[in-house]
Amino acid sequence: MPTLILVRHGRSTANTAGVLAGRAPGVALDEHGAAQAAGLPVRLSQVPLTAVVSSPLQRCRETVAPLLEARPWLTPHIEDRISECDYGDWSGRKLAELSDEPLMEVVQQHPSAAAFPGGESMRAMQARAVDAVRDWNARIDEAHGPEAAYLMCSHGDLIKSLVADALGMHLDLFQRISVEPCSVTAIRYTRLRPYLVRLGDTGDFGSLVPRADDGGGAAADRDAAVGGGAGAA
């Protein structure tokens, strides 16, 4: 089976503002996020990608644009099933404000039981994402063979849920996984099991330096969101 290269979109205006964007329109990459996206073609230059699949949301399409410009022979594919979690009534709200919601504790500690008001459950998010990957694995395998690699650009919580699935982890443990903006995660699928071969690789170890939290969404370029995850993505 193919190797899946998962890229979280670059830092967005919502990340910078400390807002839970969800599926709200008009959320673009900020200046730093655009620079991150511009560096993606070089970071992936040795990987012979056979396809580029993106969430329909603007910040993901902007992230893969430089890669597609560098490889004009690749046709972009939009996949609705790897779109951001539908946070429903929480979409567009400040993360600092949401931290006081009783549901946030459930999202943090028992996400498999979390369902967002007016939106979807985290279990449903993971299920559609896993289905999408399985379908694309079969499609890429049939068209390009089992050694092929392809890329999906998506969102933090969704990528974390796919990593949890690959590792055989319960969804309740997925908040222990961290994927920063524009990080690369790679999963190699085989007939019997997946192998996680890269996790949240940015090529920059500066993110390991402890940072102060100003309480208002500092470290916006990190996974500062719905549960230590990527909700602001």
JONORRA-V422474 format. One record per backbone hydrogen bond with DSSP energy under -0.5 kcal/mol. NH is the residue of the N-H (numbers start at 1). CO is the residue of the C=O. If there is no record, write none. Layout:
{{NH	CO} {NH	CO}}
This chain:
{{3	148} {4	2} {4	187} {5	3} {5	150} {6	4} {6	185} {7	5} {7	152} {8	183} {9	154} {13	28} {16	12} {17	13} {18	14} {18	15} {19	14} {20	93} {21	19} {22	231} {24	21} {27	24} {28	26} {30	11} {34	30} {35	31} {36	32} {37	33} {38	34} {39	35} {40	36} {40	37} {41	37} {43	39} {44	40} {45	42} {47	44} {48	46} {49	47} {50	149} {52	75} {53	151} {54	77} {55	153} {59	27} {60	57} {61	57} {62	58} {63	59} {64	60} {65	61} {66	62} {68	64} {69	65} {70	66} {71	67} {72	69} {74	71} {76	74} {77	52} {79	54} {80	78} {82	79} {83	80} {87	85} {89	117} {90	87} {91	88} {92	20} {93	90} {95	18} {98	94} {99	95} {100	97} {101	98} {104	101} {105	101} {105	102} {106	102} {107	103} {108	104} {109	105} {110	106} {113	110} {114	111} {116	120} {119	116} {120	86} {122	114} {125	121} {126	122} {127	123} {128	124} {129	125} {130	126} {131	127} {132	128} {133	129} {134	130} {135	131} {136	132} {137	133} {138	134} {139	135} {140	136} {141	137} {142	138} {143	139} {144	140} {145	140} {145	141} {148	145} {149	48} {150	3} {151	51} {152	5} {153	53} {154	7} {154	152} {159	155} {160	156} {161	157} {162	158} {163	159} {164	160} {165	161} {166	162} {167	163} {168	164} {168	165} {169	164} {173	170} {174	171} {176	173} {177	174} {181	221} {182	8} {182	9} {183	180} {184	201} {185	6} {186	198} {187	4} {188	195} {189	2} {189	187} {190	193} {195	188} {197	186} {197	195} {198	186} {201	184} {202	200} {207	204} {208	205} {209	206} {214	212} {222	219} {224	222} {225	223} {227	225} {228	225} {233	230}}
